[in-house]
Amino acid sequence: MSTSAFDTGMADLFALVTHKDKSKRITQEEFRARATTLQQASIPVRAVKGPAVSQSTRPQPLVFDESTTVDNLPPATDQTIVSHHASSLYTPVSTREIARVGEGFGFFPVRYSEQARNERTLLDGSKSRPRDPLTTPHMLTLRRRQDVARLAVGQTIVQALITNSSDLSTPLSISLGLYECVCTNQAISQRSGFAVRMRHVGLVLDDVKLSMESLFSNVDTMLSQSEVLKAVTLTRPQALEFATRAIPLRWSETADNGDLVVSRHAPRAEQLLSVRYSQQGDPTLYNAYQNVQRNILDGGFVVPSNGGVRKNGAPKSDSRIAKKIVGLKQVVAINTGLDALLADYATDLGVSLPEPARVYEPNYTVLS
């Protein structure tokens, strides 16, 4: 079976599970059985000598229209089945039920994607266990109805992302932020926002819903803040001052006296203000914030290095390319610090920003 045939078969199964006519719906057990049959048929057995052959089938993302509701989501969003490897402390939470909170704030599903289901064909022809389609890691994207239509370059929208699973591989993560259309092909880039991340231990659905509600209560505040920042024009020295203050958020080190100082590997302030998208070229505080944030997190520019000598005696370069930050903990720390810096700098300029509501984070009691 080809990959396209597998994708078509899985799409048909999703349609049967969420069919509007209840008499035509199939049960989760039947869905799992049919999905397993499709997976096995999609990967040929290779009876050859040598290392095991790894095959991967990546389901195509589902893109929804304006009539889609959370009731039409695939069965993995129910999270009613837990991996048999889970301990008694593991508590699954339904993505579907979390998304219902978004619907209450006017946010609806626009895109759903699952992690690739990996399956290994061994030398004896047997197959290792693939990901269970009912517990697989997945991501659900929510947007407001007015943000579903085709976007214009430079347009700002509000978008929520929920990532979840019940196979022990992925914590529950909920984020809400402002995104800007940066290209005519509808590519968007995050500009600011809030996020909360929770392990599946001691989770209570009502607490998760409170976190979701506190996130969505900041929508109007985020939009208001962006409008205020867009109205503030910076001189070049002011923009450089803002970028200079932001450098220690990523590039800092401890001096001999114990104080935190700017790292010798830090970039110049001008590098953090470099403009990638033409619509962010105007000298506003909003654009300075977005450019500094993107450059701190994405890197891609030349910074000083230690130099030195290689093992073969050749000299090392005294410069290197700053890498992209990928660790969630560091990304959150940088964004949190940058938001605080923005509020302080706006105050220095005499600008008052709307205060966001505190994001609710549940307290967990982990039993021994």
C-alpha positions in Angstrom: 0.0 0.0 0.0 1.4 3.4 -0.9 1.7 6.3 1.6 -1.1 8.2 -0.3 -3.4 5.2 0.0 -2.7 4.9 3.7 -3.4 8.6 4.2 -6.7 8.3 2.3 -7.6 5.2 4.4 -6.9 7.0 7.7 -8.9 10.0 6.6 -11.8 7.8 5.8 -11.6 6.2 9.2 -11.5 9.6 10.9 -14.6 10.5 8.9 -16.4 7.4 10.1 -15.5 8.0 13.8 -16.8 11.6 13.7 -19.7 11.0 11.3 -22.7 13.3 11.9 -25.0 10.3 11.6 -24.5 8.3 14.8 -25.8 5.1 13.1 -22.8 5.2 10.7 -20.1 5.9 13.3 -17.6 3.2 14.2 -16.4 2.4 17.7 -12.9 3.2 18.9 -12.1 -0.5 19.1 -13.1 -0.9 15.4 -11.1 2.2 14.5 -8.0 0.8 16.2 -8.4 -2.5 14.5 -8.8 -1.0 11.0 -6.0 1.5 11.6 -3.6 -1.3 12.6 -4.6 -3.2 9.4 -3.8 -0.2 7.3 -0.5 0.3 9.0 0.6 -3.3 8.4 -0.5 -3.2 4.8 1.4 0.1 4.2 4.8 -1.3 5.1 6.2 -4.2 3.0 8.1 -7.0 4.7 11.7 -7.2 3.5 13.1 -10.7 3.9 16.7 -9.8 3.4 19.9 -10.0 5.4 21.4 -7.0 7.0 20.2 -4.4 9.6 16.5 -4.0 10.4 14.7 -1.7 8.0 12.9 1.3 9.5 9.8 2.6 7.9 7.8 5.7 8.8 4.3 6.7 7.8 3.5 10.4 8.5 -0.2 11.1 8.5 -1.1 14.2 6.5 -2.4 17.2 8.6 -6.1 17.7 8.7 -7.2 21.2 7.7 -10.7 22.1 8.8 -13.3 24.6 7.3 -15.4 27.1 9.2 -18.1 24.6 10.0 -15.8 22.3 12.1 -16.3 22.1 15.8 -14.5 20.1 18.5 -17.0 17.3 18.0 -15.5 16.6 14.6 -11.9 16.0 15.9 -10.1 12.7 15.5 -10.4 10.1 18.3 -6.8 10.7 19.6 -8.1 14.0 21.1 -10.4 12.0 23.5 -7.4 10.6 25.4 -9.7 8.0 27.0 -7.1 5.2 26.4 -3.7 5.2 28.2 -0.6 3.4 27.1 -0.1 0.0 28.9 3.3 1.3 30.0 1.8 4.1 32.1 2.0 4.0 35.9 -1.0 4.4 38.2 -0.1 8.1 38.7 -0.4 8.9 35.0 -3.5 11.0 34.3 -4.6 11.6 30.7 -6.5 14.8 29.8 -8.8 15.1 26.8 -7.6 17.6 24.1 -11.2 17.7 22.9 -12.4 18.9 26.3 -9.7 21.5 26.6 -10.6 22.8 23.1 -14.2 23.3 24.2 -12.9 26.1 26.5 -11.5 27.7 23.4 -14.9 27.5 21.7 -16.3 29.4 24.6 -14.0 32.3 23.7 -14.7 32.2 20.0 -11.8 29.9 19.0 -12.3 26.9 16.7 -10.2 24.1 15.3 -8.4 24.9 12.0 -5.7 22.3 11.8 -4.8 18.9 13.4 -1.6 16.9 13.0 -0.2 13.7 14.4 3.4 12.5 15.0 4.7 10.0 12.5 3.9 6.4 13.3 7.2 4.5 13.2 7.3 0.8 12.6 10.3 -1.4 12.2 10.4 -4.5 9.9 12.7 -7.0 11.5 14.9 -9.6 9.7 12.5 -12.4 10.6 9.6 -10.5 8.9 8.0 -9.5 12.2 7.1 -5.9 12.9 7.7 -3.8 16.0 4.7 -2.1 17.6 3.7 1.1 15.9 2.2 4.1 17.6 -1.4 3.6 18.7 -3.6 6.0 16.7 -5.7 6.6 19.9 -2.8 7.7 22.1 -0.4 9.2 19.6 1.1 12.7 20.1 -0.8 15.3 18.3 -1.2 19.1 17.9 -4.4 21.0 17.5 -4.5 24.6 16.2 -7.3 27.0 17.2 -8.1 30.4 15.7 -10.9 32.9 15.8 -13.5 32.7 13.0 -12.4 36.1 11.6 -8.8 34.8 11.3 -9.6 31.6 9.3 -9.8 33.4 5.9 -6.8 34.0 3.7 -4.4 36.4 5.4 -2.7 39.5 4.0 1.0 40.0 4.6 1.5 41.9 7.8 -1.8 40.9 9.3 -1.8 39.9 12.9 -4.0 37.1 14.2 -4.5 35.3 17.5 -3.7 31.5 17.5 -3.7 28.8 20.2 -1.8 25.5 20.1 -2.5 22.4 22.1 0.0 19.5 22.1 -0.9 16.3 24.0 -0.7 12.5 24.0 -1.4 9.6 26.4 1.5 7.4 25.3 4.0 8.9 27.9 6.0 10.8 25.2 4.5 14.3 25.3 3.5 16.6 28.2 0.4 18.7 27.8 1.3 22.1 26.4 -1.1 25.0 25.8 0.0 28.3 24.2 -1.7 31.4 23.0 0.0 34.1 21.0 -0.1 36.8 18.4 1.1 35.6 15.0 1.9 37.7 11.9 1.5 36.7 8.3 5.0 37.1 6.9 4.7 35.8 3.3 2.2 35.5 0.5 2.1 31.7 0.9 0.3 32.3 4.3 3.4 31.4 6.4 3.0 32.9 9.9 5.5 33.7 12.6 4.8 34.1 16.3 5.2 37.5 17.8 4.3 37.3 21.5 2.1 35.2 23.8 1.7 33.0 26.8 2.2 29.3 27.4 1.7 26.7 30.1 3.2 23.2 30.2 2.0 20.3 32.4 3.2 16.8 33.1 0.5 14.1 33.1 0.8 13.4 36.8 -2.0 14.4 39.2 -3.7 16.5 36.4 -7.3 17.5 37.0 -9.3 18.5 34.0 -11.0 21.4 35.8 -7.5 22.8 36.7 -6.4 22.5 33.1 -9.6 24.3 32.0 -8.8 27.1 34.4 -5.3 27.5 32.8 -6.9 27.6 29.4 -9.5 30.2 30.5 -6.7 32.4 32.0 -4.8 32.2 28.8 -7.7 33.2 26.6 -8.7 36.1 29.0 -5.5 37.8 27.8 -6.5 38.0 24.1 -7.8 41.5 24.2 -4.8 42.6 26.4 -2.3 41.2 23.8 -4.1 43.0 21.0 -4.2 46.2 22.9 -0.5 46.0 23.8 0.4 45.5 20.2 -1.5 48.6 19.1 0.1 50.7 21.8 3.6 49.5 20.9 3.0 50.1 17.2 2.2 53.7 18.0 5.6 54.3 19.7 8.3 55.5 17.4 11.9 55.0 18.4 15.0 56.8 17.5 18.0 54.7 16.4 19.8 55.3 19.8 16.6 54.2 21.6 16.3 51.0 19.6 20.0 50.2 20.2 19.5 50.8 23.9 16.6 48.3 24.0 18.6 45.7 22.1 21.6 46.3 24.4 19.4 45.6 27.5 18.2 42.4 25.9 21.6 40.9 25.2 22.1 39.4 28.7 18.9 37.4 28.4 20.9 34.9 26.3 24.5 36.0 26.5 25.6 36.3 30.1 28.3 34.7 32.3 29.5 34.8 35.9 32.5 37.1 36.6 35.2 36.3 39.1 33.4 38.3 41.8 30.2 36.3 41.2 28.3 39.0 39.3 26.5 38.3 36.1 28.1 40.2 33.2 27.6 40.2 29.4 29.3 37.2 27.8 32.4 37.7 25.6 30.4 35.7 23.0 27.6 38.3 22.8 26.6 39.9 19.5 26.4 43.6 18.8 23.1 45.4 19.5 22.8 46.1 15.8 22.7 42.4 15.0 19.6 42.0 17.2 17.8 44.7 15.3 18.4 43.2 11.9 15.1 43.1 9.9 14.1 39.8 8.2 10.6 40.8 7.0 10.1 44.1 5.2 6.9 44.9 7.1 8.9 45.1 10.3 11.2 47.8 9.1 9.4 50.8 10.6 11.2 52.2 13.7 8.5 51.4 16.2 8.9 49.8 19.7 6.7 46.9 18.5 9.0 46.1 15.6 12.1 46.5 17.7 10.7 44.0 20.2 9.8 41.5 17.5 13.1 41.8 15.7 15.1 41.4 19.0 13.0 38.5 20.0 13.4 36.7 16.7 17.1 37.2 16.5 17.8 36.2 20.1 15.9 32.9 19.6 16.8 32.1 16.0 20.4 33.2 15.9 22.0 32.8 12.5 24.5 35.6 12.8 28.2 35.8 13.6 29.3 36.1 17.2 32.8 35.9 18.8 34.2 32.5 19.8 37.1 31.3 22.0 39.4 30.6 19.1 42.2 28.4 20.2 44.0 25.5 18.4 42.5 22.2 17.1 44.0 18.8 18.0 45.8 18.7 14.6 47.5 22.0 15.4 45.3 24.1 13.1 44.0 27.4 14.5 40.2 27.6 15.3 38.1 30.4 14.0 37.7 33.3 16.3 34.0 33.6 15.3 31.0 31.2 14.9 27.3 31.3 14.0 24.9 31.7 16.8 22.6 28.7 17.0 18.9 28.6 17.3 17.4 28.1 20.8 15.3 24.9 20.8 15.0 24.0 24.5 11.5 24.9 25.7 12.8 25.9 29.2 15.3 28.4 27.7 12.7 29.7 25.2 10.2 30.4 28.0 12.9 32.0 30.1 14.0 34.4 27.3 10.5 35.3 26.4 9.5 36.0 30.0 12.6 38.1 30.5 12.0 40.0 27.2 8.4 40.7 28.2 9.5 42.2 31.5 12.2 44.2 29.8 9.7 45.6 27.3 7.4 46.7 30.1 10.3 48.4 31.9 11.5 50.1 28.8 8.0 51.3 27.9 7.7 52.8 31.4 11.1 54.6 30.8 9.6 56.1 27.7 6.4 57.1 29.5 4.3 54.5 27.8 1.6 52.6 29.8 0.9 49.1 28.7 -2.3 47.2 29.6 -1.6 44.6 32.3 -2.2 41.0 31.4 -4.1 38.6 33.7 -2.0 36.1 35.5 -1.9 32.7 33.8 -3.2 30.0 36.1 -0.8 27.1 36.7 -2.1 24.1 38.7 -0.2 22.9 41.7 0.6 19.2 41.6 0.8 16.7 44.4 3.0 13.8 43.2 2.3 10.7 45.3 5.2 8.4 46.2 
